[in-house]
């Protein structure tokens, strides 16, 4: 392991050794509720990625592994973050470590995917990091059998992070939203659109993971409803630029599509 940044008593390191990579694989198993004998990213896969020039960053709170992230080199001065999971409050530190690693290789952007129905992840990616949702992927992985996604369709939102950008430029909690254009599965507003046709807003459920466990059929209706809004908006040139604290995405029409 190579020591990295120290922040608020937390150590961030790049991991190269077999034992350290095995611990990261176990961590991912715990996060996604899979048996440690069947991790989402086996240690041998992580080792191959590192050997091929990728990076595994691990976050330690003292001696305890508290988070990890995996990234690989992409084409045209880009990098791709395959997976990241950390204790609450530590995600920003591990993403900054990935950013520093990528910039050191001359990369300009980093991309990754996440479940668009998980509002807290959307707010972290779009607001705290300042990434932009650039592609909506329908049932990207096909059926998933881990303890978090089982029973749902695996739609994902691709985000692109400009590594040299100063930070987010959208105030996602300010201003009134436009009139309702679609109704959500719970009977409330699902989508709104401003009269100037520059913004679309889309709401997601408060806790899709809990809803998926309690009422899979309702969770799937939310999946399909949000999917329809995103696909229609993206086809018109909108991109996901923010997420409010009360669970509303901001989709902004790009200048090219205006």
C-alpha positions in Angstrom: 0.0 0.0 0.0 1.0 3.6 -0.7 0.2 6.2 1.9 -2.0 9.1 0.7 -3.8 12.1 2.0 -4.5 12.6 5.7 -7.8 14.4 6.4 -9.5 14.7 9.7 -7.7 11.7 11.0 -8.5 9.5 8.0 -5.8 7.8 5.9 -6.3 7.3 2.1 -4.0 4.8 0.4 -3.6 3.2 -2.9 -3.7 -0.6 -2.5 -1.5 -3.0 -4.4 -1.0 -6.0 -2.2 -3.0 -9.2 -2.2 -4.2 -8.9 1.4 -5.2 -5.3 1.0 -7.2 -6.0 -2.2 -8.9 -9.0 -0.5 -10.0 -6.7 2.3 -11.4 -4.2 -0.3 -13.3 -7.1 -2.0 -14.8 -8.1 1.4 -15.8 -4.4 2.0 -17.7 -4.3 -1.3 -19.4 -7.6 -0.4 -20.6 -6.1 2.9 -21.9 -2.9 1.2 -23.8 -4.8 -1.5 -25.0 -7.5 0.9 -23.5 -10.4 -1.0 -21.6 -13.4 0.5 -17.9 -12.8 0.9 -17.4 -15.9 -1.3 -19.2 -14.0 -4.1 -18.1 -10.4 -4.0 -19.2 -7.9 -6.7 -15.5 -7.3 -7.4 -13.3 -10.3 -6.5 -9.8 -9.7 -5.2 -8.2 -11.3 -8.3 -10.2 -8.9 -10.6 -9.0 -5.9 -8.5 -5.4 -7.2 -8.7 -5.7 -7.5 -12.5 -7.1 -3.9 -12.8 -4.2 -2.5 -10.7 -1.7 -4.5 -12.7 -3.2 -3.0 -15.9 -2.7 0.5 -14.7 -5.8 1.2 -12.7 -6.0 2.2 -9.1 -7.7 1.0 -5.9 -8.0 3.7 -3.3 -8.9 2.6 0.3 -10.0 4.8 3.2 -9.0 3.8 6.7 -10.4 5.2 9.9 -7.5 4.2 12.1 -6.9 0.6 11.2 -10.5 0.0 10.0 -11.3 -0.1 6.3 -14.0 2.5 5.9 -14.3 2.8 2.1 -12.8 2.1 -1.2 -12.9 3.1 -4.9 -11.7 1.6 -8.1 -10.8 3.5 -11.3 -9.3 2.6 -14.6 -7.8 4.6 -17.5 -10.1 5.4 -20.4 -9.7 6.8 -23.9 -9.0 10.4 -24.9 -7.7 11.8 -21.6 -10.5 10.2 -19.5 -10.8 7.9 -16.6 -13.6 5.6 -15.4 -14.6 5.0 -11.8 -15.9 1.4 -11.7 -17.1 1.4 -8.1 -16.9 3.5 -4.9 -18.4 3.0 -1.5 -17.4 4.6 1.8 -18.8 5.4 5.2 -21.0 8.5 5.3 -18.8 11.6 5.3 -15.8 9.9 3.7 -17.0 9.6 0.1 -15.7 13.1 -0.8 -12.2 12.3 0.4 -11.9 9.1 -1.7 -13.3 10.8 -4.8 -10.7 13.6 -4.4 -8.0 10.9 -4.1 -9.3 9.4 -7.4 -9.3 12.9 -8.9 -5.7 13.6 -7.9 -4.6 10.2 -9.3 -6.4 10.9 -12.6 -5.0 14.4 -13.0 -1.5 13.0 -12.4 -2.0 10.8 -15.4 -3.1 13.8 -17.5 -6.8 12.9 -17.5 -9.4 15.6 -17.9 -12.6 13.9 -17.0 -13.9 11.0 -14.9 -17.1 9.0 -15.6 -19.1 6.6 -13.5 -22.7 5.3 -13.2 -25.1 5.2 -10.3 -28.7 4.4 -9.6 -30.7 7.5 -10.4 -33.3 6.7 -7.9 -30.9 7.0 -5.0 -31.3 10.7 -4.2 -28.4 11.0 -1.7 -26.0 9.7 -4.3 -27.3 12.0 -6.9 -26.9 15.0 -4.6 -23.3 13.9 -3.8 -22.4 13.4 -7.4 -24.1 16.4 -8.9 -24.0 19.0 -6.1 -21.0 18.2 -3.9 -18.6 17.1 -6.7 -20.1 19.1 -9.5 -20.4 16.2 -12.0 -23.1 16.3 -14.7 -25.5 13.5 -15.7 -24.8 12.9 -19.3 -26.4 9.6 -20.3 -29.4 7.5 -19.1 -28.8 3.7 -19.4 -31.9 1.4 -19.3 -31.4 -1.8 -17.3 -27.6 -1.4 -17.7 -26.5 -4.5 -15.9 -29.6 -6.7 -16.5 -30.9 -8.6 -13.5 -28.9 -8.1 -10.3 -29.0 -10.6 -7.4 -27.2 -8.6 -4.7 -29.0 -7.7 -1.5 -29.4 -4.0 -2.5 -30.7 -4.2 -6.2 -32.4 -7.6 -6.3 -35.9 -7.5 -7.8 -35.4 -4.1 -9.6 -34.3 -3.1 -13.1 -30.7 -1.8 -13.2 -31.1 1.6 -14.8 -28.1 3.8 -14.3 -27.2 7.5 -14.9 -23.8 8.2 -16.3 -22.1 11.2 -14.8 -19.1 13.1 -16.2 -16.9 15.0 -13.9 -14.7 17.8 -15.3 -11.6 17.2 -13.1 -10.3 20.8 -13.6 -13.6 22.5 -13.0 -13.7 24.7 -9.8 -16.9 23.0 -8.6 -20.7 23.0 -9.1 -22.2 26.1 -10.7 -25.9 25.4 -10.2 -28.0 26.5 -7.2 -30.3 23.5 -7.1 -32.4 24.5 -4.1 -33.3 28.0 -5.1 -36.3 29.3 -7.0 -39.8 28.0 -7.8 -40.3 24.9 -10.0 -42.6 25.0 -13.0 -46.1 23.5 -13.5 -46.6 19.7 -13.0 -46.3 17.7 -16.2 -46.4 14.1 -14.8 -47.8 12.4 -11.7 -45.7 10.1 -9.5 -46.7 6.6 -8.4 -47.5 8.0 -4.9 -50.0 10.4 -6.4 -47.8 13.5 -6.0 -45.9 15.5 -8.6 -43.3 13.5 -10.5 -42.1 16.1 -13.1 -42.3 19.8 -13.6 -41.2 22.0 -16.5 -40.5 25.7 -16.5 -42.4 27.9 -18.9 -39.2 29.1 -20.5 -38.5 25.4 -21.5 -35.0 25.6 -20.0 -35.4 23.3 -17.0 -37.2 20.0 -16.2 -37.5 18.8 -12.6 -38.0 15.2 -11.6 -38.7 13.8 -8.2 -37.4 10.5 -6.8 -38.7 8.5 -3.8 -37.2 9.3 -0.3 -35.6 5.9 0.1 -35.7 3.6 -2.9 -33.7 0.9 -1.1 -36.2 0.7 1.7 -39.1 0.9 -0.7 -37.7 -1.9 -2.9 -37.5 -4.1 0.2 -41.0 -3.2 1.4 -42.9 -3.0 -1.9 -41.0 -4.2 -4.9 -43.9 -3.5 -7.3 -44.2 0.1 -6.3 -40.4 0.6 -6.5 -40.6 -0.8 -10.1 -43.3 1.7 -10.9 -41.1 4.5 -9.7 -38.3 3.1 -11.9 -40.4 3.2 -15.0 -41.9 6.6 -14.2 -38.5 8.3 -13.7 -37.1 6.5 -16.7 -39.7 8.0 -18.9 -39.0 11.5 -17.7 -35.2 11.2 -18.1 -35.3 9.5 -21.6 -37.7 12.2 -22.9 -35.7 15.0 -21.4 -32.3 13.7 -22.6 -33.7 13.2 -26.1 -34.4 16.9 -26.1 -30.9 17.9 -25.0 -31.4 18.2 -21.3 -28.7 17.0 -18.8 -28.9 16.3 -15.1 -27.2 19.2 -13.3 -28.5 19.1 -9.7 -30.4 17.4 -6.9 -32.3 19.3 -4.2 -32.5 18.3 -0.6 -36.1 17.4 -1.0 -35.4 14.9 -3.8 -35.9 16.8 -7.0 -33.4 16.5 -9.9 -32.7 19.6 -12.0 -32.4 18.8 -15.7 -30.9 21.7 -17.7 -31.2 22.2 -21.4 -27.7 22.4 -22.9 -26.7 25.4 -25.0 -26.3 23.2 -28.1 -30.0 22.1 -27.8 -31.4 25.5 -26.9 
